Amino acid sequence: MLNNAFIDKKGKSSLKGDGLIQSSVNSLLRQQNSALLLQRGRQKIRASQAGQHLSVYKGRGMDFAESRAYMAGDDIRAMDWKVTARTGIPHTKIFQEERERPILIWTDLRAPMFFATRGRFKSVMASEIASLLIWKSWLDGDRAGGMIVGSEQQIEVRPARSKAKILQLLQHLADYSQQLAHNVALHHLSAQSESLAQSWKRLRRVTSSGSQVFIISDFRGLNNEAEKQLLSISRHASITLIQINDPFEQQLPKASQTKKQRFSLSNGQRFLRLNFANKKTREQYKNNQQQLTEQLLQLANRTKAKLVHISTKDNDNQRLMKLSRGAI
């Protein structure tokens, strides 16, 4: 986009605020280096289209491995009746988990994600984490795909074991991130952005059994209908919730500081000036934030999902540490 670009001293085109207020394809390509750090030592499986690990996630499909003689304690539901009839000796089927699983990464790039008081904007952090997970999936031999929901539309890329598809998904992430920044700058934000419930309903329809689903969002607008959709997805797929938040959302400035200044917030169309020195305002803000935190924790418990909290102020090492411990 011309309005967001400038020409540096070497004559190369760059984006203003790249990696800070918006993402470029180049910044998302660099996440491949971080993805290498997230890889764990797993025994490689020598097979066509095989991934590099056996999954510990629930809901994976099973591949037939072999038949062997029945042993006491074997599940009779796995009896191989054809081999048993042919040999006259009871045989049972042995299965192993699928070596390649579909990965779906749902990324929230709606208007509320264009916010930060420290570090990267939430939309940039979300795009970079999505890119990191996409590269990690590809390096592991899994099929990576995703859905991106923006302020005006959303797009879907089906899981595929293809570098071309990965580059396509990264391009969409960059486009949506830049479009969000562009719309905010020109006050062109749409009031018709898709809700979590609507988008997750679409996600449910494209999620195949045994998938690993990552949800990257600040989860603003989480309601009962959205929770129902995610609960339905969790019945046949594993879910990881990655909440992006800003320090300002977690802890307001001290009252002694707010007496000296007022805080102005904007959604690109309207401006709101808040007086956080007011005790009632502070309590209401605190209660709203606690309610969202508790709601998200309960949702994670109901869906048996992993829950990871990422702050906009987290540096690359802190982000990798949180993801490696909680999401990967």
Backbone hydrogen bonds, N-H to C=O, Kabsch-Sander energy under -0.5 kcal/mol:
donor,donor_aa,acceptor,acceptor_aa,energy
4,N,1,M,-1.2
5,A,2,L,-1.2
6,F,14,S,-1.9
8,D,6,F,-0.6
8,D,12,K,-2.4
11,G,8,D,-1.9
14,S,6,F,-2.5
16,K,4,N,-3.1
18,D,15,L,-1.4
19,G,22,Q,-2.9
20,L,17,G,-2.5
20,L,22,Q,-0.6
21,I,17,G,-2.4
22,Q,17,G,-1.6
28,L,24,S,-1.7
29,L,25,V,-2.4
30,R,26,N,-1.6
31,Q,28,L,-0.9
32,Q,29,L,-1.7
33,N,30,R,-1.3
34,S,30,R,-0.6
35,A,31,Q,-2.2
36,L,32,Q,-1.6
37,L,33,N,-0.9
38,L,34,S,-1.0
39,Q,35,A,-0.8
39,Q,36,L,-0.5
42,R,40,R,-1.0
45,I,51,G,-0.7
46,R,44,K,-0.6
47,A,45,I,-1.2
50,A,47,A,-1.8
51,G,99,R,-1.0
52,Q,140,D,-2.8
55,S,98,E,-0.5
60,R,57,Y,-0.6
63,D,96,Q,-3.6
65,A,94,I,-3.3
66,E,94,I,-1.3
68,R,92,T,-2.1
70,Y,90,P,-3.2
74,D,71,M,-2.4
78,A,75,D,-1.9
79,M,76,I,-1.5
80,D,91,H,-2.3
81,W,79,M,-1.1
84,T,80,D,-2.2
85,A,81,W,-2.5
86,R,82,K,-2.0
87,T,83,V,-2.6
88,G,84,T,-2.3
92,T,68,R,-2.8
93,K,78,A,-3.5
94,I,66,E,-3.2
96,Q,63,D,-2.6
98,E,61,G,-2.0
103,I,143,R,-3.6
104,L,212,Q,-2.6
105,I,145,G,-1.5
106,W,104,L,-0.6
106,W,214,F,-3.2
107,T,105,I,-0.6
107,T,147,M,-2.9
108,D,216,I,-2.2
109,L,107,T,-0.7
109,L,149,V,-2.9
113,M,110,R,-1.9
114,F,111,A,-2.2
115,F,113,M,-1.8
120,R,312,T,-1.9
121,F,20,L,-2.8
122,K,115,F,-2.3
123,S,113,M,-1.9
125,M,121,F,-2.5
126,A,122,K,-2.5
127,S,123,S,-2.0
128,E,124,V,-2.4
129,I,125,M,-2.3
130,A,126,A,-2.5
131,S,127,S,-2.3
132,L,128,E,-2.5
133,L,129,I,-2.5
134,I,130,A,-2.2
135,W,131,S,-2.5
136,K,132,L,-2.4
137,S,133,L,-2.4
138,W,134,I,-2.1
139,L,135,W,-2.7
140,D,136,K,-1.8
141,G,138,W,-1.0
142,D,137,S,-2.6
143,R,101,R,-1.7
144,A,142,D,-0.7
144,A,160,A,-1.5
145,G,103,I,-1.9
146,G,157,V,-2.4
147,M,105,I,-1.6
148,I,155,I,-2.4
149,V,107,T,-2.3
150,G,148,I,-0.5
150,G,153,Q,-3.2
151,S,109,L,-0.6
155,I,148,I,-2.3
157,V,146,G,-3.2
160,A,144,A,-1.7
162,S,160,A,-1.4
166,I,162,S,-1.7
167,L,163,K,-2.5
168,Q,164,A,-1.9
169,L,165,K,-2.4
170,L,166,I,-2.5
171,Q,167,L,-2.0
172,H,168,Q,-2.0
173,L,169,L,-2.1
174,A,170,L,-2.4
175,D,171,Q,-2.7
176,Y,172,H,-2.8
177,S,173,L,-2.2
178,Q,174,A,-2.5
179,Q,175,D,-2.5
180,L,176,Y,-2.1
181,A,177,S,-1.9
182,H,178,Q,-2.5
183,N,179,Q,-2.8
184,V,180,L,-2.2
185,A,181,A,-2.1
186,L,182,H,-1.7
187,H,184,V,-1.0
188,H,183,N,-3.4
193,S,190,S,-0.6
194,E,150,G,-0.5
199,S,195,S,-2.3
200,W,196,L,-2.9
201,K,197,A,-1.4
202,R,198,Q,-1.4
203,L,199,S,-2.2
204,R,200,W,-2.3
205,R,201,K,-1.3
206,V,202,R,-1.0
206,V,203,L,-0.6
207,T,203,L,-0.8
207,T,204,R,-0.5
208,S,206,V,-0.7
210,G,236,H,-2.8
211,S,208,S,-1.6
211,S,236,H,-0.5
212,Q,102,P,-2.3
213,V,211,S,-0.5
213,V,238,S,-3.4
214,F,104,L,-2.9
215,I,240,T,-2.8
216,I,106,W,-2.9
216,I,214,F,-0.6
217,S,215,I,-0.6
217,S,242,I,-2.1
222,L,219,F,-1.3
227,E,223,N,-2.3
228,K,224,N,-2.0
229,Q,225,E,-1.6
230,L,226,A,-2.0
231,L,227,E,-2.4
232,S,228,K,-2.0
233,I,229,Q,-1.8
234,S,230,L,-2.1
235,R,231,L,-0.6
235,R,232,S,-0.8
236,H,233,I,-1.5
237,A,233,I,-0.7
238,S,211,S,-2.4
240,T,213,V,-2.5
241,L,306,K,-3.5
242,I,215,I,-3.3
242,I,240,T,-0.5
243,Q,241,L,-0.6
243,Q,308,V,-2.8
244,I,217,S,-2.2
244,I,242,I,-0.5
245,N,243,Q,-0.6
245,N,310,I,-2.5
249,E,246,D,-1.5
250,Q,246,D,-1.2
251,Q,247,P,-2.6
257,Q,254,K,-1.3
258,T,254,K,-1.8
259,K,255,A,-1.2
260,K,257,Q,-1.1
261,Q,258,T,-0.7
263,F,274,L,-2.2
264,S,262,R,-0.5
265,L,263,F,-0.5
265,L,272,L,-3.3
267,N,270,R,-1.5
272,L,265,L,-3.3
274,L,263,F,-3.5
274,L,272,L,-0.6
276,F,274,L,-0.8
278,N,275,N,-1.4
282,R,278,N,-2.2
283,E,279,K,-2.4
284,Q,280,K,-2.3
285,Y,281,T,-2.3
286,K,282,R,-2.5
287,N,283,E,-2.5
288,N,284,Q,-2.2
289,Q,285,Y,-2.1
290,Q,286,K,-2.3
291,Q,287,N,-2.3
292,L,288,N,-1.9
293,T,289,Q,-2.3
294,E,290,Q,-2.6
295,Q,291,Q,-2.4
296,L,292,L,-2.5
297,L,293,T,-2.0
298,Q,294,E,-2.5
299,L,295,Q,-2.0
300,A,296,L,-2.2
301,N,297,L,-1.9
302,R,298,Q,-2.5
303,T,299,L,-2.2
304,K,300,A,-0.5
304,K,301,N,-0.5
305,A,300,A,-2.5
306,K,239,I,-1.8
308,V,241,L,-2.9
310,I,243,Q,-3.1
310,I,308,V,-0.5
312,T,245,N,-2.0
314,D,311,S,-1.5
319,R,315,N,-2.4
320,L,316,D,-2.4
321,M,317,N,-2.2
322,K,318,Q,-2.2
323,L,319,R,-2.3
324,S,320,L,-2.7
325,R,321,M,-1.7
326,G,322,K,-2.1
327,A,323,L,-2.5
328,I,323,L,-2.1
